[in-house]
Amino acid sequence: MTHTKDDWRAAALTLLVGGGGAGLFWLIGFPAAVLTGPAAAVSLATVLGLRSFIPDPVRDACFLTLGISIGSTVTPEVLATALTWPLSLVVLTASLLVSIYLVRQLLERGFSFDPMTALLASTPGHLSYVMGLSTDIKADVPRVALVQSIRVLMLTLLVPVLIVWWGAEGTAPTLHSGQIGLAPLLILFVLSFGVGLVFRRWNIPAPFLLGAILISAIGHGSAMTPGALPPWLTTSAFVIMGALIGTRFNGITGAQVIAALAAGVVATLVACIIAGACALLAAGIVGLPPAALLLAFAPGGVEVMAALAIETGLEPAFVAAHHVMRLVILTILIPVLLRGMRTGT
């Protein structure tokens, strides 16, 4: 698709509004400010009449960056840690399946979500991945974005309270990760783009996001491309992703917003109850503090949960491994479920 000068002007204004929202949310200490700030600011501006727009090349570059960032968490150390806790990983997988099924049914029957939107809104975590899928298929993106945003905020507020309530203290060492070199980063982008083109030809949802996750996971899991992405690059991608979410808020009514907010609160509480119950079960199996299992099983907010684990010393490697495995499971599971819905199976 060819974009006009007016499109690029609208895109520049959209990103300016998104950047301002990120800065404001960062100043007030709002969780995931570089994602939630732009989403809120651009959404509000769009509702008020702004022609918000993100060009396809910018969107695809954003998805490539986010995919590489997600895949970069699949390090040999994390994989080795994950393989030492097979029973808790089994419980984690079961909790994901139960949570997705119950929350999806709740959203469909209690809040009149269509099946595809309910599935994406019920996914416990993997926000950038879910939103990438939502923008590529016929889902109600504003509803998905609202429900998922409420989930991130509630988890950020509720989980630290539960840790304090449990009175848990940890002594585990912290994790450190260096920054990836320029050459391997360029290689990842080129290969990810190539695989993304193939996935798009095969009509796979969010092809550039999935292609980048695959290539980055192989590179980092094999230690061929070690290191995290530069912070400025991932921050830029999150700002674009948040702005892209905001561009979808066209024609949404106040009643729809209220219904989505209520759905988000209820869905998050149900997902948290399921995760908490499974965390208690797994804690008895592996012999670790329930608070560490809660951090590992929390339905989303990966960065926040990992930061809390590092700050408290509550088995950060264990928590990181489980969140990475949760992302891997969801990365495989959600497209399978979506394909099943499309084919009626």
C-alpha positions as CSV (number, residue, x, y, z in Angstrom):
1,M,0.0,0.0,0.0
2,T,1.3,3.4,-1.0
3,H,1.0,6.1,1.7
4,T,0.5,9.8,0.9
5,K,2.1,12.8,2.4
6,D,-1.0,13.4,4.5
7,D,-0.7,9.8,5.8
8,W,2.9,10.5,7.0
9,R,1.9,13.8,8.5
10,A,-0.9,12.1,10.4
11,A,1.6,9.4,11.5
12,A,4.0,12.0,12.8
13,L,1.3,13.7,14.8
14,T,0.1,10.3,16.1
15,L,3.6,9.4,17.3
16,L,4.0,12.8,18.8
17,V,0.8,12.4,20.8
18,G,1.9,8.8,21.7
19,G,5.4,10.0,22.9
20,G,3.7,12.7,25.0
21,G,1.5,10.1,26.6
22,A,4.5,7.9,27.3
23,G,6.3,10.8,29.0
24,L,3.3,11.8,31.1
25,F,2.6,8.2,32.3
26,W,6.3,7.8,33.1
27,L,6.3,11.0,35.2
28,I,3.3,9.8,37.2
29,G,4.7,6.3,37.6
30,F,2.0,4.4,35.6
31,P,2.8,0.8,34.9
32,A,4.3,-0.1,31.5
33,A,4.2,3.7,30.7
34,V,5.8,3.4,27.2
35,L,2.9,1.1,26.1
36,T,0.0,2.3,28.2
37,G,0.7,6.0,27.9
38,P,0.7,6.1,24.1
39,A,-2.3,3.8,23.9
40,A,-4.3,6.1,26.3
41,A,-3.2,9.3,24.7
42,V,-3.8,8.3,21.1
43,S,-7.1,6.6,22.0
44,L,-8.3,9.8,23.7
45,A,-7.1,12.0,20.8
46,T,-8.8,9.7,18.3
47,V,-12.1,9.7,20.1
48,L,-11.8,13.6,20.2
49,G,-11.4,13.7,16.4
50,L,-7.7,13.2,15.6
51,R,-6.9,11.3,12.4
52,S,-4.5,8.8,14.0
53,F,-2.5,6.6,11.7
54,I,0.5,4.3,11.7
55,P,2.0,3.4,8.2
56,D,2.5,-0.2,7.4
57,P,6.3,-0.1,7.2
58,V,6.4,1.5,10.7
59,R,4.0,-1.1,12.0
60,D,6.0,-4.0,10.5
61,A,9.3,-2.6,11.9
62,C,7.6,-2.4,15.3
63,F,6.5,-6.0,15.1
64,L,10.0,-7.1,14.1
65,T,11.5,-5.3,17.1
66,L,9.0,-6.7,19.5
67,G,9.4,-10.2,18.2
68,I,13.2,-10.1,18.5
69,S,12.8,-8.7,22.0
70,I,10.5,-11.5,23.0
71,G,12.8,-14.1,21.5
72,S,15.8,-12.7,23.2
73,T,14.5,-14.0,26.6
74,V,15.0,-17.6,25.4
75,T,18.6,-17.8,26.7
76,P,20.5,-21.1,27.4
77,E,20.4,-20.3,31.1
78,V,16.7,-19.8,31.2
79,L,16.1,-22.9,29.2
80,A,18.3,-24.9,31.5
81,T,16.4,-23.6,34.5
82,A,13.1,-24.4,32.9
83,L,14.1,-28.0,32.3
84,T,14.8,-28.5,36.0
85,W,11.2,-27.8,37.0
86,P,9.1,-30.1,34.7
87,L,6.3,-30.6,37.2
88,S,5.7,-26.9,37.9
89,L,5.8,-26.3,34.1
90,V,3.0,-28.9,33.7
91,V,0.9,-27.2,36.3
92,L,1.6,-23.8,34.6
93,T,0.4,-25.2,31.2
94,A,-2.7,-26.6,32.9
95,S,-3.4,-23.2,34.5
96,L,-3.1,-21.5,31.1
97,L,-5.6,-23.8,29.5
98,V,-8.1,-23.5,32.3
99,S,-7.8,-19.8,32.5
100,I,-8.2,-19.2,28.7
101,Y,-11.2,-21.5,28.6
102,L,-13.1,-20.1,31.6
103,V,-12.3,-16.4,30.9
104,R,-13.3,-16.9,27.3
105,Q,-16.6,-18.4,28.2
106,L,-17.2,-15.6,30.7
107,L,-16.5,-12.9,28.2
108,E,-18.7,-14.5,25.5
109,R,-21.7,-15.3,27.8
110,G,-21.4,-12.5,30.3
111,F,-20.2,-9.6,28.2
112,S,-21.3,-10.5,24.6
113,F,-17.8,-10.7,23.2
114,D,-17.5,-12.5,19.8
115,P,-15.5,-15.7,20.0
116,M,-12.3,-14.5,18.4
117,T,-12.2,-11.3,20.5
118,A,-13.0,-13.3,23.6
119,L,-10.1,-15.7,22.9
120,L,-7.5,-12.9,22.5
121,A,-8.9,-10.9,25.4
122,S,-8.7,-14.0,27.6
123,T,-5.0,-14.7,26.8
124,P,-3.2,-14.4,30.2
125,G,-0.2,-12.3,29.1
126,H,1.9,-11.8,26.0
127,L,0.4,-8.3,25.5
128,S,2.5,-7.2,22.5
129,Y,2.0,-10.6,20.8
130,V,-1.8,-10.6,21.4
131,M,-2.2,-7.0,20.2
132,G,-0.1,-7.9,17.1
133,L,-2.4,-10.8,16.3
134,S,-5.5,-8.6,17.1
135,T,-4.4,-6.0,14.5
136,D,-4.0,-8.6,11.8
137,I,-7.3,-10.5,12.2
138,K,-10.9,-9.5,12.4
139,A,-11.1,-8.9,16.2
140,D,-12.5,-6.1,18.2
141,V,-9.2,-4.5,18.9
142,P,-10.4,-1.7,21.3
143,R,-12.1,-4.3,23.5
144,V,-9.0,-6.6,23.5
145,A,-6.8,-3.6,24.3
146,L,-8.9,-2.4,27.2
147,V,-9.3,-5.8,28.8
148,Q,-5.5,-6.5,28.4
149,S,-4.6,-3.1,29.7
150,I,-6.7,-3.5,32.8
151,R,-5.1,-6.9,33.4
152,V,-1.6,-5.4,33.3
153,L,-2.6,-2.6,35.7
154,M,-4.4,-4.9,38.2
155,L,-1.5,-7.4,38.3
156,T,0.9,-4.6,39.0
157,L,-1.2,-3.5,42.0
158,L,-2.3,-6.8,43.3
159,V,0.7,-9.1,43.2
160,P,3.0,-7.0,45.4
161,V,0.3,-6.8,48.0
162,L,0.0,-10.6,48.0
163,I,3.7,-11.0,48.4
164,V,3.7,-8.7,51.4
165,W,0.7,-10.6,52.8
166,W,2.5,-13.9,52.5
167,G,5.5,-12.3,54.2
168,A,7.9,-13.9,51.7
169,E,11.6,-13.2,51.6
170,G,14.1,-14.5,49.1
171,T,17.8,-14.9,48.9
172,A,18.4,-16.0,45.3
173,P,21.0,-14.2,43.2
174,T,19.9,-11.7,40.6
175,L,20.1,-12.1,36.8
176,H,22.1,-9.9,34.4
177,S,22.0,-9.6,30.7
178,G,24.3,-7.7,28.4
179,Q,23.4,-5.8,25.2
180,I,23.5,-7.5,21.8
181,G,26.1,-6.4,19.3
182,L,25.3,-4.4,16.2
183,A,26.3,-7.2,13.7
184,P,24.1,-10.0,15.3
185,L,21.3,-7.5,15.7
186,L,21.3,-6.6,12.0
187,I,21.5,-10.3,11.1
188,L,18.4,-11.0,13.3
189,F,16.5,-8.2,11.6
190,V,17.3,-9.4,8.1
191,L,16.5,-13.0,8.8
192,S,13.4,-12.1,10.7
193,F,12.2,-10.0,7.9
194,G,12.8,-12.8,5.4
195,V,10.9,-15.3,7.5
196,G,8.1,-12.8,8.1
197,L,7.7,-12.4,4.3
198,V,7.4,-16.2,4.0
199,F,4.9,-16.3,6.9
200,R,2.8,-13.6,5.3
201,R,2.7,-15.5,2.0
202,W,1.4,-18.5,4.0
203,N,-1.3,-16.3,5.5
204,I,0.0,-16.8,9.1
205,P,-1.3,-14.1,11.5
206,A,1.1,-11.4,12.6
207,P,3.8,-12.8,10.2
208,F,6.6,-10.4,11.1
209,L,6.1,-10.7,14.8
210,L,6.1,-14.5,14.7
211,G,9.0,-14.6,12.3
212,A,11.1,-12.4,14.5
213,I,10.2,-14.5,17.6
214,L,11.2,-17.7,15.9
215,I,14.6,-16.4,14.6
216,S,15.4,-14.5,17.8
217,A,14.6,-17.6,20.0
218,I,16.8,-19.8,17.8
219,G,19.6,-17.2,18.0
220,H,19.4,-16.6,21.7
221,G,18.6,-20.1,22.7
222,S,21.7,-21.4,20.9
223,A,23.8,-18.5,22.3
224,M,24.7,-17.4,18.7
225,T,23.2,-13.9,19.2
226,P,23.4,-13.3,23.0
227,G,22.3,-10.1,24.6
228,A,19.2,-7.9,24.9
229,L,18.1,-5.2,22.5
230,P,19.1,-1.6,23.1
231,P,16.6,0.1,25.5
232,W,15.9,2.9,23.1
233,L,14.9,0.4,20.4
234,T,12.5,-1.5,22.5
235,T,11.1,1.7,24.0
236,S,10.4,3.1,20.5
237,A,8.7,-0.2,19.5
238,F,6.4,-0.1,22.6
239,V,5.5,3.6,21.9
240,I,4.6,2.6,18.3
241,M,2.6,-0.4,19.5
242,G,0.7,1.8,22.0
243,A,0.0,4.3,19.3
244,L,-1.2,1.6,17.0
245,I,-3.6,0.4,19.6
246,G,-4.9,3.9,19.9
247,T,-5.6,4.2,16.2
248,R,-8.2,1.4,16.5
249,F,-10.4,3.5,18.8
250,N,-12.6,4.9,16.1
251,G,-16.4,5.0,16.6
252,I,-16.3,3.4,20.0
253,T,-19.1,4.4,22.3
254,G,-19.1,5.2,26.0
255,A,-21.2,2.1,26.7
256,Q,-18.7,-0.1,25.0
257,V,-15.9,1.4,27.1
258,I,-17.7,0.8,30.3
259,A,-18.6,-2.8,29.3
260,A,-14.9,-3.5,28.3
261,L,-13.6,-2.1,31.6
262,A,-16.0,-4.2,33.6
263,A,-15.0,-7.2,31.6
264,G,-11.3,-6.5,32.1
265,V,-11.7,-6.4,35.9
266,V,-13.8,-9.6,36.1
267,A,-11.6,-11.4,33.6
268,T,-8.4,-10.5,35.5
269,L,-9.8,-11.5,38.9
270,V,-10.8,-14.9,37.5
271,A,-7.4,-15.4,35.9
272,C,-5.6,-14.4,39.1
273,I,-7.7,-16.8,41.2
274,I,-6.8,-19.6,38.8
275,A,-3.1,-18.7,38.8
276,G,-3.0,-18.3,42.6
277,A,-4.7,-21.7,43.1
278,C,-2.2,-23.4,40.7
279,A,0.7,-21.6,42.4
280,L,-0.2,-23.0,45.8
281,L,-0.5,-26.5,44.2
282,A,2.9,-26.2,42.5
283,A,4.5,-24.7,45.6
284,G,3.7,-27.9,47.5
285,I,5.2,-30.0,44.6
286,V,8.5,-28.1,44.1
287,G,9.1,-26.9,47.7
288,L,9.5,-23.2,46.9
289,P,7.7,-20.2,48.6
290,P,4.2,-19.7,47.3
291,A,5.1,-16.0,46.6
292,A,7.8,-17.2,44.1
293,L,5.2,-19.5,42.4
294,L,2.7,-16.6,42.3
295,L,5.3,-14.5,40.5
296,A,6.0,-17.3,38.1
297,F,2.3,-18.1,37.4
298,A,1.0,-14.5,37.3
299,P,-1.1,-14.1,34.2
300,G,1.0,-11.4,32.5
301,G,3.0,-8.4,33.3
302,V,6.2,-10.2,32.5
303,E,8.5,-7.2,33.0
304,V,6.9,-6.3,36.3
305,M,6.9,-9.8,37.7
306,A,10.6,-10.3,36.7
307,A,11.5,-7.0,38.3
308,L,9.7,-8.0,41.5
309,A,11.5,-11.4,41.6
310,I,14.9,-9.7,41.2
311,E,14.1,-7.0,43.8
312,T,12.9,-9.5,46.4
313,G,15.3,-12.3,45.5
314,L,12.4,-14.7,45.1
315,E,14.0,-17.2,42.7
316,P,14.4,-14.8,39.7
317,A,15.8,-17.5,37.4
318,F,12.8,-19.7,38.2
319,V,10.3,-16.9,37.7
320,A,12.0,-15.8,34.4
321,A,12.1,-19.4,33.1
322,H,8.4,-19.9,33.7
323,H,7.4,-16.6,32.1
324,V,9.5,-17.4,29.1
325,M,7.8,-20.9,28.9
326,R,4.4,-19.2,29.3
327,L,5.2,-17.0,26.3
328,V,6.4,-20.0,24.3
329,I,3.3,-22.0,25.1
330,L,1.0,-19.0,24.3
331,T,2.9,-18.3,21.1
332,I,2.1,-21.8,19.9
333,L,-1.3,-22.3,21.5
334,I,-3.1,-19.1,20.4
335,P,-2.5,-19.5,16.6
336,V,-3.7,-23.1,16.9
337,L,-6.9,-22.0,18.6
338,L,-7.4,-19.2,16.1
339,R,-7.0,-21.6,13.2
340,G,-9.4,-24.0,14.8
341,M,-12.0,-21.2,15.2
342,R,-11.5,-20.2,11.5
343,T,-12.0,-23.7,10.2
344,G,-14.8,-24.5,12.6
345,T,-13.0,-27.3,14.3
